[in-house]
Amino acid sequence: MKKDLSLILSILAFILYIVGGLGIFSGLFMVLVLKSKDLFGLGTAETLGYLFLCVGGCLSVAGVLTLR
């Protein structure tokens, strides 16, 4: 007998969608508010903000496509 993975996949998709949304909004915050501040020696907030924005968008799209 096969296990039904639909519930597990839907929870995974929802988590991807939520994490992607958090990434998008934190990226926007870094780009618009923090701008040229240095974050923990990793780089400026603007560059990390663009990274969070793009990765968050990809995760959000992956979550929506997994829900389909």
VMD Tcl script that builds the backbone (N, CA, C; Angstrom):
set m [mol new atoms 204]
animate dup $m
set s [atomselect $m all]
$s set {name element resname resid chain x y z} {
  {N N MET 1 A 0.841 -1.176 0.000}
  {CA C MET 1 A 0.000 0.000 0.000}
  {C C MET 1 A 0.893 1.250 0.000}
  {N N LYS 2 A 0.543 2.210 -0.828}
  {CA C LYS 2 A 1.308 3.453 -0.920}
  {C C LYS 2 A 0.843 4.456 0.125}
  {N N LYS 3 A 1.797 5.235 0.604}
  {CA C LYS 3 A 1.445 6.321 1.516}
  {C C LYS 3 A 1.009 7.534 0.709}
  {N N ASP 4 A 0.082 8.268 1.267}
  {CA C ASP 4 A -0.378 9.502 0.617}
  {C C ASP 4 A 0.490 10.657 1.098}
  {N N LEU 5 A 1.240 11.257 0.186}
  {CA C LEU 5 A 2.165 12.332 0.536}
  {C C LEU 5 A 1.582 13.722 0.307}
  {N N SER 6 A 0.308 13.802 0.002}
  {CA C SER 6 A -0.264 15.106 -0.340}
  {C C SER 6 A -0.244 16.071 0.847}
  {N N LEU 7 A -0.492 15.569 2.052}
  {CA C LEU 7 A -0.477 16.445 3.216}
  {C C LEU 7 A 0.937 16.945 3.497}
  {N N ILE 8 A 1.930 16.087 3.386}
  {CA C ILE 8 A 3.316 16.472 3.631}
  {C C ILE 8 A 3.774 17.494 2.597}
  {N N LEU 9 A 3.428 17.259 1.331}
  {CA C LEU 9 A 3.817 18.203 0.280}
  {C C LEU 9 A 3.114 19.549 0.424}
  {N N SER 10 A 1.856 19.531 0.854}
  {CA C SER 10 A 1.146 20.801 1.022}
  {C C SER 10 A 1.714 21.598 2.197}
  {N N ILE 11 A 2.124 20.921 3.267}
  {CA C ILE 11 A 2.756 21.618 4.387}
  {C C ILE 11 A 4.107 22.178 3.966}
  {N N LEU 12 A 4.877 21.403 3.211}
  {CA C LEU 12 A 6.162 21.882 2.698}
  {C C LEU 12 A 5.975 23.096 1.786}
  {N N ALA 13 A 4.978 23.049 0.921}
  {CA C ALA 13 A 4.717 24.171 0.021}
  {C C ALA 13 A 4.312 25.419 0.802}
  {N N PHE 14 A 3.499 25.240 1.823}
  {CA C PHE 14 A 3.071 26.380 2.639}
  {C C PHE 14 A 4.259 26.992 3.377}
  {N N ILE 15 A 5.153 26.157 3.892}
  {CA C ILE 15 A 6.349 26.654 4.574}
  {C C ILE 15 A 7.249 27.412 3.599}
  {N N LEU 16 A 7.422 26.876 2.385}
  {CA C LEU 16 A 8.212 27.576 1.371}
  {C C LEU 16 A 7.611 28.940 1.048}
  {N N TYR 17 A 6.298 28.986 0.930}
  {CA C TYR 17 A 5.605 30.222 0.604}
  {C C TYR 17 A 5.787 31.268 1.702}
  {N N ILE 18 A 5.654 30.849 2.956}
  {CA C ILE 18 A 5.785 31.773 4.082}
  {C C ILE 18 A 7.230 32.262 4.218}
  {N N VAL 19 A 8.205 31.351 4.120}
  {CA C VAL 19 A 9.611 31.739 4.228}
  {C C VAL 19 A 9.998 32.670 3.077}
  {N N GLY 20 A 9.473 32.402 1.892}
  {CA C GLY 20 A 9.725 33.279 0.752}
  {C C GLY 20 A 9.170 34.679 0.973}
  {N N GLY 21 A 7.983 34.764 1.523}
  {CA C GLY 21 A 7.401 36.072 1.819}
  {C C GLY 21 A 8.198 36.836 2.852}
  {N N LEU 22 A 8.665 36.137 3.881}
  {CA C LEU 22 A 9.515 36.785 4.880}
  {C C LEU 22 A 10.824 37.267 4.258}
  {N N GLY 23 A 11.375 36.473 3.352}
  {CA C GLY 23 A 12.598 36.874 2.662}
  {C C GLY 23 A 12.397 38.103 1.800}
  {N N ILE 24 A 11.267 38.153 1.107}
  {CA C ILE 24 A 10.968 39.306 0.256}
  {C C ILE 24 A 10.854 40.578 1.090}
  {N N PHE 25 A 10.087 40.516 2.165}
  {CA C PHE 25 A 9.880 41.718 2.958}
  {C C PHE 25 A 11.130 42.128 3.734}
  {N N SER 26 A 11.913 41.164 4.197}
  {CA C SER 26 A 13.156 41.544 4.873}
  {C C SER 26 A 14.157 42.115 3.870}
  {N N GLY 27 A 14.165 41.598 2.645}
  {CA C GLY 27 A 15.017 42.161 1.599}
  {C C GLY 27 A 14.617 43.580 1.254}
  {N N LEU 28 A 13.331 43.822 1.138}
  {CA C LEU 28 A 12.857 45.183 0.871}
  {C C LEU 28 A 13.227 46.130 2.011}
  {N N PHE 29 A 13.113 45.651 3.244}
  {CA C PHE 29 A 13.485 46.476 4.393}
  {C C PHE 29 A 14.965 46.829 4.347}
  {N N MET 30 A 15.790 45.849 4.012}
  {CA C MET 30 A 17.228 46.114 3.956}
  {C C MET 30 A 17.579 47.094 2.840}
  {N N VAL 31 A 16.929 46.949 1.699}
  {CA C VAL 31 A 17.235 47.828 0.566}
  {C C VAL 31 A 16.741 49.251 0.821}
  {N N LEU 32 A 15.548 49.382 1.354}
  {CA C LEU 32 A 14.948 50.712 1.478}
  {C C LEU 32 A 15.323 51.447 2.760}
  {N N VAL 33 A 15.546 50.731 3.854}
  {CA C VAL 33 A 15.766 51.402 5.133}
  {C C VAL 33 A 17.232 51.374 5.558}
  {N N LEU 34 A 17.854 50.214 5.526}
  {CA C LEU 34 A 19.216 50.094 6.055}
  {C C LEU 34 A 20.282 50.575 5.083}
  {N N LYS 35 A 20.046 50.437 3.802}
  {CA C LYS 35 A 20.909 50.864 2.695}
  {C C LYS 35 A 22.385 50.545 2.867}
  {N N SER 36 A 23.208 51.488 3.288}
  {CA C SER 36 A 24.659 51.306 3.220}
  {C C SER 36 A 25.285 50.833 4.532}
  {N N LYS 37 A 24.506 50.343 5.464}
  {CA C LYS 37 A 25.069 49.849 6.718}
  {C C LYS 37 A 25.729 48.491 6.496}
  {N N ASP 38 A 26.798 48.247 7.223}
  {CA C ASP 38 A 27.504 46.971 7.146}
  {C C ASP 38 A 26.845 45.989 8.113}
  {N N LEU 39 A 26.516 44.807 7.620}
  {CA C LEU 39 A 25.847 43.808 8.449}
  {C C LEU 39 A 26.800 42.669 8.796}
  {N N PHE 40 A 27.279 42.662 10.010}
  {CA C PHE 40 A 28.094 41.575 10.566}
  {C C PHE 40 A 29.330 41.253 9.736}
  {N N GLY 41 A 29.821 42.196 8.979}
  {CA C GLY 41 A 30.996 41.960 8.151}
  {C C GLY 41 A 30.724 41.127 6.906}
  {N N LEU 42 A 29.450 40.882 6.602}
  {CA C LEU 42 A 29.085 40.079 5.426}
  {C C LEU 42 A 28.911 40.916 4.174}
  {N N GLY 43 A 28.713 42.187 4.329}
  {CA C GLY 43 A 28.498 43.086 3.200}
  {C C GLY 43 A 27.516 44.166 3.583}
  {N N THR 44 A 27.248 45.040 2.641}
  {CA C THR 44 A 26.293 46.111 2.927}
  {C C THR 44 A 24.879 45.554 2.933}
  {N N ALA 45 A 24.012 46.272 3.597}
  {CA C ALA 45 A 22.627 45.827 3.710}
  {C C ALA 45 A 21.931 45.835 2.351}
  {N N GLU 46 A 22.373 46.702 1.459}
  {CA C GLU 46 A 21.731 46.781 0.145}
  {C C GLU 46 A 21.991 45.510 -0.677}
  {N N THR 47 A 23.228 45.044 -0.678}
  {CA C THR 47 A 23.533 43.835 -1.451}
  {C C THR 47 A 22.869 42.605 -0.846}
  {N N LEU 48 A 22.884 42.511 0.474}
  {CA C LEU 48 A 22.198 41.395 1.112}
  {C C LEU 48 A 20.688 41.495 0.930}
  {N N GLY 49 A 20.187 42.719 0.889}
  {CA C GLY 49 A 18.761 42.915 0.655}
  {C C GLY 49 A 18.339 42.424 -0.710}
  {N N TYR 50 A 19.148 42.704 -1.733}
  {CA C TYR 50 A 18.825 42.194 -3.067}
  {C C TYR 50 A 18.897 40.671 -3.114}
  {N N LEU 51 A 19.853 40.102 -2.384}
  {CA C LEU 51 A 19.953 38.648 -2.312}
  {C C LEU 51 A 18.708 38.058 -1.655}
  {N N PHE 52 A 18.293 38.619 -0.526}
  {CA C PHE 52 A 17.099 38.131 0.161}
  {C C PHE 52 A 15.859 38.309 -0.696}
  {N N LEU 53 A 15.796 39.414 -1.414}
  {CA C LEU 53 A 14.655 39.685 -2.284}
  {C C LEU 53 A 14.532 38.638 -3.386}
  {N N CYS 54 A 15.650 38.319 -4.040}
  {CA C CYS 54 A 15.621 37.343 -5.136}
  {C C CYS 54 A 15.390 35.922 -4.636}
  {N N VAL 55 A 16.068 35.539 -3.562}
  {CA C VAL 55 A 15.885 34.187 -3.025}
  {C C VAL 55 A 14.483 34.029 -2.448}
  {N N GLY 56 A 13.973 35.055 -1.793}
  {CA C GLY 56 A 12.605 35.012 -1.281}
  {C C GLY 56 A 11.584 34.881 -2.392}
  {N N GLY 57 A 11.815 35.587 -3.495}
  {CA C GLY 57 A 10.910 35.454 -4.635}
  {C C GLY 57 A 10.940 34.064 -5.221}
  {N N CYS 58 A 12.116 33.479 -5.314}
  {CA C CYS 58 A 12.229 32.112 -5.836}
  {C C CYS 58 A 11.542 31.107 -4.917}
  {N N LEU 59 A 11.726 31.265 -3.617}
  {CA C LEU 59 A 11.074 30.356 -2.676}
  {C C LEU 59 A 9.559 30.504 -2.710}
  {N N SER 60 A 9.095 31.725 -2.837}
  {CA C SER 60 A 7.653 31.961 -2.899}
  {C C SER 60 A 7.043 31.340 -4.157}
  {N N VAL 61 A 7.720 31.502 -5.282}
  {CA C VAL 61 A 7.237 30.891 -6.533}
  {C C VAL 61 A 7.275 29.368 -6.433}
  {N N ALA 62 A 8.323 28.835 -5.819}
  {CA C ALA 62 A 8.406 27.382 -5.647}
  {C C ALA 62 A 7.277 26.870 -4.761}
  {N N GLY 63 A 6.949 27.619 -3.722}
  {CA C GLY 63 A 5.829 27.229 -2.863}
  {C C GLY 63 A 4.503 27.246 -3.592}
  {N N VAL 64 A 4.263 28.262 -4.406}
  {CA C VAL 64 A 3.007 28.352 -5.161}
  {C C VAL 64 A 2.930 27.227 -6.193}
  {N N LEU 65 A 4.033 26.954 -6.878}
  {CA C LEU 65 A 4.007 25.882 -7.871}
  {C C LEU 65 A 3.857 24.511 -7.222}
  {N N THR 66 A 4.393 24.337 -6.039}
  {CA C THR 66 A 4.217 23.060 -5.337}
  {C C THR 66 A 2.775 22.892 -4.866}
  {N N LEU 67 A 2.122 23.981 -4.525}
  {CA C LEU 67 A 0.708 23.890 -4.132}
  {C C LEU 67 A -0.178 23.491 -5.301}
  {N N ARG 68 A 0.244 23.804 -6.493}
  {CA C ARG 68 A -0.543 23.432 -7.669}
  {C C ARG 68 A -0.431 21.956 -7.885}
}
mol reanalyze $m
mol bondsrecalc $m
mol representation Tube
mol addrep $m
